[in-house]
């Protein structure tokens, strides 16, 4: 039994279209950046928006999900925080902090026929797991 928790939950907008590359064993690795914004009142009394960019990676996403991971789209991402290091081409050791996505759910609503809106079916989870906006705990 684990005595610790490593769980990240984010809602934000993609900063770029997702990119997928494949390992020599044909493992699909999809990566994208996600922006979250925190607002607070500055010393002068005006609201200040502070944006944080998160590096997200996921493994073997469905083609349907990958097609929907587009710049500007809003998503809920749940996963775990991980750190790694590597040596670049110039021999400099680099450090990377990423979120390994375990659940990715689109939050933008797309207009369908008529006046109703529906959540696009582009996620890693089943339709029963897709929360409505009012059901989100924040």
Secondary structure, DSSP 8 states (H G I E B T S, - for coil): -------EEEEEEESS--EEEE-TT--EEEEEEEEEEEEEE-TTS-EEEEEEEEEEEEES--HHHHHH--TT-EEEEEEEEEEEEEE-TTS-EEEEEEEEEEEEEE--EEE-SSS-EEE-S-SSS-GGG---GGGS--
